[in-house]
């Protein structure tokens, strides 16, 4: 039995050179539950790490290392980059304008210049945002509804992160 021209080859029989590669870039090593959820999502779409897809993990532990790690992923010619956090996304953005970047938890991607707008990000970045213009006020409203008698709230941020401009 042969394959018709143009027929797809099942993922299990892909040749090693044809296996898609995902770059996974984060400032710190994400919790194992986060990585497992990522792998599970891939499995639900037919991708099995080490068999039908390769994931290149890069964790900086120091934000100054992110640009080099992002450049490393670009040199490896990954098919896409999954970035965890705004600083990792910015490093990936500065490393490539071609490879798709999927941000997983960037704070205020519009305000930090990662994307043009949430509705139409433009460029090669898409994904999830944990914060957007006006969302802080809405969060405070919800918090006041849930915690009766709330009169003071403190917020702590990391001032080196561009999302927390003072």
SULTAFEN-V179956 format. One record per residue. RES is the residue in three letters. PSI is psi in whole degrees, -180 to 180 (* if undefined). OMEGA is omega in whole degrees, 0 to 359 (* if undefined). D_CENTER is the distance of its C-alpha to the mean C-alpha in whole Angstrom. Layout:
res:RES psi:PSI omega:OMEGA d_center:D_CENTER
res:RES psi:PSI omega:OMEGA d_center:D_CENTER
This chain:
res:UNK psi:131 omega:180 d_center:42
res:UNK psi:172 omega:177 d_center:40
res:UNK psi:140 omega:175 d_center:37
res:UNK psi:149 omega:177 d_center:38
res:UNK psi:135 omega:179 d_center:36
res:UNK psi:-6 omega:179 d_center:33
res:UNK psi:146 omega:181 d_center:32
res:UNK psi:149 omega:178 d_center:29
res:UNK psi:132 omega:179 d_center:29
res:UNK psi:146 omega:184 d_center:28
res:UNK psi:-35 omega:183 d_center:24
res:UNK psi:-23 omega:184 d_center:26
res:UNK psi:14 omega:179 d_center:29
res:UNK psi:146 omega:177 d_center:26
res:UNK psi:148 omega:183 d_center:27
res:UNK psi:-38 omega:180 d_center:25
res:UNK psi:-16 omega:183 d_center:25
res:UNK psi:3 omega:183 d_center:23
res:UNK psi:125 omega:179 d_center:20
res:UNK psi:149 omega:179 d_center:17
res:UNK psi:131 omega:176 d_center:15
res:UNK psi:132 omega:171 d_center:11
res:UNK psi:135 omega:180 d_center:10
res:UNK psi:108 omega:187 d_center:7
res:UNK psi:124 omega:177 d_center:7
res:UNK psi:155 omega:180 d_center:8
res:UNK psi:-42 omega:179 d_center:11
res:UNK psi:160 omega:178 d_center:13
res:UNK psi:120 omega:179 d_center:13
res:UNK psi:157 omega:176 d_center:12
res:UNK psi:150 omega:181 d_center:14
res:UNK psi:-31 omega:179 d_center:16
res:UNK psi:-33 omega:179 d_center:16
res:UNK psi:-47 omega:179 d_center:12
res:UNK psi:-42 omega:180 d_center:12
res:UNK psi:-39 omega:177 d_center:15
res:UNK psi:-39 omega:177 d_center:13
res:UNK psi:-49 omega:179 d_center:11
res:UNK psi:-41 omega:179 d_center:14
res:UNK psi:-43 omega:177 d_center:16
res:UNK psi:-40 omega:176 d_center:14
res:UNK psi:-44 omega:179 d_center:14
res:UNK psi:-39 omega:180 d_center:18
res:UNK psi:-20 omega:178 d_center:18
res:UNK psi:15 omega:174 d_center:18
res:UNK psi:9 omega:180 d_center:20
res:UNK psi:131 omega:179 d_center:18
res:UNK psi:119 omega:181 d_center:19
res:UNK psi:132 omega:180 d_center:18
res:UNK psi:-13 omega:179 d_center:20
res:UNK psi:-57 omega:183 d_center:22
res:UNK psi:-2 omega:179 d_center:21
res:UNK psi:148 omega:176 d_center:17
res:UNK psi:135 omega:177 d_center:16
res:UNK psi:123 omega:178 d_center:13
res:UNK psi:105 omega:182 d_center:13
res:UNK psi:134 omega:175 d_center:12
res:UNK psi:118 omega:178 d_center:12
res:UNK psi:126 omega:187 d_center:12
res:UNK psi:-41 omega:189 d_center:14
res:UNK psi:-19 omega:176 d_center:16
res:UNK psi:123 omega:185 d_center:17
res:UNK psi:-23 omega:179 d_center:15
res:UNK psi:-20 omega:181 d_center:18
res:UNK psi:-15 omega:185 d_center:17
res:UNK psi:-45 omega:180 d_center:13
res:UNK psi:-41 omega:179 d_center:15
res:UNK psi:-40 omega:179 d_center:17
res:UNK psi:-39 omega:177 d_center:14
res:UNK psi:-43 omega:178 d_center:12
res:UNK psi:-37 omega:177 d_center:16
res:UNK psi:-44 omega:179 d_center:16
res:UNK psi:-37 omega:178 d_center:14
res:UNK psi:-43 omega:178 d_center:15
res:UNK psi:-32 omega:178 d_center:18
res:UNK psi:-7 omega:179 d_center:18
res:UNK psi:48 omega:177 d_center:17
res:UNK psi:157 omega:180 d_center:14
res:UNK psi:-28 omega:177 d_center:14
res:UNK psi:162 omega:177 d_center:10
res:UNK psi:125 omega:173 d_center:7
res:UNK psi:122 omega:182 d_center:4
res:UNK psi:139 omega:180 d_center:3
res:UNK psi:109 omega:178 d_center:4
res:UNK psi:159 omega:183 d_center:7
res:UNK psi:-40 omega:181 d_center:9
res:UNK psi:-39 omega:177 d_center:10
res:UNK psi:-39 omega:179 d_center:8
res:UNK psi:-41 omega:178 d_center:7
res:UNK psi:-42 omega:178 d_center:11
res:UNK psi:-42 omega:178 d_center:11
res:UNK psi:-42 omega:180 d_center:10
res:UNK psi:-41 omega:180 d_center:11
res:UNK psi:-20 omega:182 d_center:14
res:UNK psi:-25 omega:184 d_center:14
res:UNK psi:146 omega:172 d_center:14
res:UNK psi:2 omega:185 d_center:15
res:UNK psi:-47 omega:183 d_center:16
res:UNK psi:130 omega:178 d_center:13
res:UNK psi:136 omega:179 d_center:10
res:UNK psi:128 omega:178 d_center:7
res:UNK psi:106 omega:179 d_center:4
res:UNK psi:140 omega:184 d_center:3
res:UNK psi:-23 omega:182 d_center:4
res:UNK psi:48 omega:180 d_center:6
res:UNK psi:137 omega:177 d_center:8
res:UNK psi:131 omega:176 d_center:12
res:UNK psi:64 omega:182 d_center:14
res:UNK psi:-25 omega:177 d_center:12
res:UNK psi:-50 omega:181 d_center:15
res:UNK psi:-30 omega:180 d_center:17
res:UNK psi:-1 omega:176 d_center:15
res:UNK psi:12 omega:178 d_center:16
res:UNK psi:-40 omega:181 d_center:12
res:UNK psi:159 omega:180 d_center:13
res:UNK psi:-42 omega:178 d_center:17
res:UNK psi:162 omega:179 d_center:17
res:UNK psi:-36 omega:181 d_center:15
res:UNK psi:-38 omega:181 d_center:17
res:UNK psi:85 omega:185 d_center:17
res:UNK psi:-32 omega:182 d_center:14
res:UNK psi:175 omega:178 d_center:16
res:UNK psi:-147 omega:185 d_center:15
res:UNK psi:19 omega:182 d_center:12
res:UNK psi:135 omega:174 d_center:9
res:UNK psi:178 omega:175 d_center:9
res:UNK psi:-149 omega:186 d_center:7
res:UNK psi:147 omega:175 d_center:8
res:UNK psi:140 omega:178 d_center:10
res:UNK psi:-3 omega:185 d_center:12
res:UNK psi:144 omega:176 d_center:14
res:UNK psi:165 omega:180 d_center:16
res:UNK psi:129 omega:179 d_center:20
res:UNK psi:-11 omega:184 d_center:22
res:UNK psi:-27 omega:179 d_center:20
res:UNK psi:-43 omega:179 d_center:22
res:UNK psi:-42 omega:179 d_center:25
res:UNK psi:-40 omega:178 d_center:24
res:UNK psi:-39 omega:177 d_center:23
res:UNK psi:-40 omega:177 d_center:26
res:UNK psi:-47 omega:180 d_center:28
res:UNK psi:-43 omega:180 d_center:27
res:UNK psi:-41 omega:179 d_center:28
res:UNK psi:-33 omega:177 d_center:31
res:UNK psi:-37 omega:184 d_center:32
res:UNK psi:-39 omega:182 d_center:31
res:UNK psi:94 omega:181 d_center:32
res:UNK psi:137 omega:179 d_center:36
res:UNK psi:7 omega:180 d_center:38
res:UNK psi:128 omega:179 d_center:34
res:UNK psi:-19 omega:179 d_center:36
res:UNK psi:143 omega:176 d_center:33
res:UNK psi:136 omega:176 d_center:30
res:UNK psi:146 omega:177 d_center:28
res:UNK psi:137 omega:179 d_center:24
res:UNK psi:132 omega:179 d_center:23
res:UNK psi:164 omega:179 d_center:20
res:UNK psi:109 omega:190 d_center:20
res:UNK psi:-13 omega:175 d_center:21
res:UNK psi:-17 omega:178 d_center:20
res:UNK psi:124 omega:182 d_center:16
res:UNK psi:-20 omega:180 d_center:17
res:UNK psi:-15 omega:183 d_center:16
res:UNK psi:45 omega:179 d_center:19
res:UNK psi:137 omega:178 d_center:22
res:UNK psi:* omega:* d_center:25
